[in-house]
């Protein structure tokens, strides 16, 4: 057994499987084989793959939560609005794990694990809980929360030197992050090609 070595190998492994292999306590590994593989996995994705994935998720978050959701609400399209909220939450979760260089677990565990990531994980955890609770009952408040979440992610991207976009529109940041990817295949994954 070994860790993925090429970008194609990394892309072929489901992220939840990577999360399972890198989380939890290891009770026995006499030969040290799993410990060696786990150490390689903990080095995380190759940087260009991480950036391509991050750009794609930032773009999805901006399109779903900042662009489509308010438009669906204005048109009275409740089901479409909830789909936009779900897309935003999923993309924000994915982006937060990528920023923290941690693999996202299965969806049923992702929100809980978000609260244990380094900043902005705990703050995003609370804001996403509040957003989900208010998205149907108080959509105007939910939209405000989506903008607060987006501003928090944008600030994190700036602080990490991954983007200098002045706006809080996550699609703007996605473009900057994607621009850091040189590999043509990964640029397409990032949405930059």
Phi, psi and omega per residue, in radians:
X1 nan 2.545 3.120
X2 -2.663 2.867 3.070
X3 -1.372 2.761 3.059
X4 -1.009 2.529 -3.126
X5 -2.023 -0.485 -3.139
X6 -1.929 2.849 3.099
X7 -1.046 -0.721 3.118
X8 -1.079 -0.699 3.088
X9 -1.130 -0.756 3.108
X10 -1.057 -0.744 -3.116
X11 -1.168 -0.441 -3.090
X12 -1.389 -0.290 -3.084
X13 -1.607 2.182 3.104
X14 -1.055 2.366 -3.082
X15 -1.043 -0.658 3.129
X16 -1.099 -0.570 3.060
X17 -1.164 -0.673 3.074
X18 -1.142 -0.675 3.107
X19 -1.117 -0.754 3.136
X20 -1.100 -0.643 -3.114
X21 -1.306 -0.332 -3.070
X22 -1.929 -0.007 -3.134
X23 -1.949 2.732 3.061
X24 1.531 2.955 -3.104
X25 -1.537 2.459 3.080
X26 -1.741 2.095 -3.044
X27 -1.594 -0.537 -3.140
X28 -2.668 2.290 3.061
X29 -2.736 1.183 -3.003
X30 -0.968 -0.662 -3.121
X31 -1.455 -0.227 3.135
X32 1.340 0.155 -3.104
X33 -1.148 -0.862 -3.129
X34 -1.161 -0.676 3.118
X35 -1.018 -0.697 3.124
X36 -1.152 -0.791 3.119
X37 -1.128 -0.774 -3.137
X38 -1.046 -0.730 3.125
X39 -1.063 -0.708 3.112
X40 -1.174 -0.683 3.113
X41 -1.148 -0.646 -3.130
X42 -1.161 -0.287 3.020
X43 -1.187 -0.235 3.025
X44 1.353 -3.099 -3.130
X45 -1.031 2.693 2.919
X46 -0.985 2.510 -2.986
X47 -0.997 -0.735 -3.133
X48 -1.140 -0.609 3.086
X49 -1.180 -0.759 3.100
X50 -1.024 -0.794 -3.125
X51 -1.151 -0.688 3.107
X52 -1.107 -0.780 3.106
X53 -1.108 -0.738 -3.139
X54 -1.097 -0.797 3.126
X55 -1.031 -0.759 -3.132
X56 -1.097 -0.723 -3.130
X57 -1.247 -0.668 3.081
X58 -1.098 -0.721 3.108
X59 -1.095 -0.774 3.131
X60 -1.093 -0.715 3.131
X61 -1.112 -0.806 3.139
X62 -1.097 -0.774 3.137
X63 -1.146 -0.751 -3.079
X64 -1.299 -0.914 -2.982
X65 -1.574 -0.571 -3.069
X66 -1.714 -0.456 -3.082
X67 -1.853 -1.024 -3.021
X68 -1.311 -0.717 -3.070
X69 -1.001 -0.919 3.140
X70 -1.072 -0.608 3.132
X71 -1.185 -0.689 3.088
X72 -1.093 -0.729 3.127
X73 -1.105 -0.759 3.142
X74 -1.088 -0.526 -3.139
X75 -1.550 -0.040 -3.141
X76 1.277 0.422 -3.140
X77 -1.658 1.440 -3.050
X78 -1.087 -0.741 -3.128
X79 -1.171 -0.787 3.116
X80 -1.082 -0.652 3.110
X81 -1.100 -0.754 3.126
X82 -1.155 -0.620 3.063
X83 -1.121 -0.680 3.098
X84 -1.134 -0.725 3.102
X85 -1.064 -0.813 -3.136
X86 -1.067 -0.721 3.101
X87 -1.113 -0.687 3.116
X88 -1.123 -0.851 -3.124
X89 -1.054 -0.795 -3.139
X90 -1.067 -0.795 -3.109
X91 -1.184 -0.666 3.109
X92 -1.135 -0.770 3.088
X93 -1.007 -0.845 -3.128
X94 -1.065 -0.778 -3.130
X95 -1.103 -0.714 -3.133
X96 -1.087 -0.724 3.119
X97 -1.175 -0.681 3.107
X98 -1.140 -0.702 3.096
X99 -1.096 -0.649 -3.122
X100 -1.440 -0.074 -3.084
X101 1.006 0.793 3.080
X102 -2.251 2.554 3.120
X103 -1.389 2.385 -3.140
X104 -1.358 2.262 3.109
X105 -1.313 -3.106 3.073
X106 -0.900 2.623 -3.079
X107 -0.895 -0.657 -3.092
X108 -1.158 -0.305 -3.138
X109 -1.907 -0.167 -2.989
X110 -1.097 -0.782 -3.107
X111 -1.129 -0.766 3.122
X112 -1.047 -0.789 -3.129
X113 -1.164 -0.518 3.114
X114 -0.988 -0.687 -3.121
X115 -1.148 -0.262 -3.125
X116 -1.822 0.036 3.063
X117 -1.350 2.836 3.006
X118 -1.152 2.920 3.135
X119 -0.927 2.390 0.209
X120 -1.645 0.298 -3.061
X121 -0.870 -0.951 -3.109
X122 -1.064 -0.674 3.131
X123 -1.193 -0.743 3.090
X124 -1.081 -0.663 3.114
X125 -0.961 -0.880 -3.134
X126 -1.167 -0.747 -3.127
X127 -1.137 -0.690 3.116
X128 -1.169 -0.661 3.069
X129 -1.042 -0.803 -3.134
X130 -1.156 -0.706 -3.140
X131 -1.080 -0.824 -3.121
X132 -1.097 -0.706 -3.141
X133 -1.150 -0.577 -3.060
X134 -1.732 -0.175 -2.991
X135 -1.030 -0.629 3.130
X136 -1.637 -0.718 -3.054
X137 -1.344 -0.638 -3.104
X138 -2.424 1.255 -3.024
X139 -1.043 -0.562 3.122
X140 -1.097 -0.726 3.089
X141 -1.151 -0.690 3.097
X142 -1.041 -0.729 3.104
X143 -1.109 -0.697 3.074
X144 -1.084 -0.710 3.111
X145 -1.131 -0.693 3.102
X146 -1.053 -0.692 3.106
X147 -1.204 -0.643 3.092
X148 -1.140 -0.739 3.100
X149 -1.090 -0.774 -3.141
X150 -1.100 -0.720 3.106
X151 -1.127 -0.659 3.115
X152 -1.128 -0.773 3.088
X153 -1.135 -0.749 3.132
X154 -1.062 -0.735 3.102
X155 -1.104 -0.680 3.095
X156 -1.135 -0.730 3.115
X157 -1.074 -0.737 3.113
X158 -1.141 -0.769 -3.115
X159 -1.092 -0.581 3.127
X160 -1.476 -0.038 -3.138
X161 1.289 0.334 -3.132
X162 -1.554 -0.317 -3.141
X163 -2.698 2.596 3.040
X164 -2.131 0.201 3.137
X165 -1.001 2.278 -3.072
X166 -1.336 -0.360 -3.101
X167 -1.459 3.006 3.034
X168 -1.795 0.111 3.099
X169 -1.292 2.024 -2.992
X170 -1.125 -0.422 3.082
X171 -1.115 -0.633 3.084
X172 -1.080 -0.713 3.131
X173 -1.241 -0.634 3.096
X174 -1.021 -0.729 3.135
X175 -1.090 -0.743 3.141
X176 -1.155 -0.764 3.132
X177 -1.113 -0.768 3.133
X178 -1.067 -0.587 3.132
X179 -1.140 -0.246 3.117
X180 -1.503 -0.095 -3.085
X181 -1.677 2.113 -3.103
X182 -1.610 -0.627 -3.075
X183 -1.093 2.187 -3.069
X184 -1.069 -0.644 3.122
X185 -1.153 -0.774 3.138
X186 -1.236 -0.514 3.061
X187 -1.096 -0.672 3.085
X188 -1.150 -0.726 3.088
X189 -1.036 -0.684 -3.129
X190 -1.283 -0.254 -3.096
X191 1.513 0.283 -3.068
X192 -1.737 -0.106 -3.078
X193 -1.726 nan nan
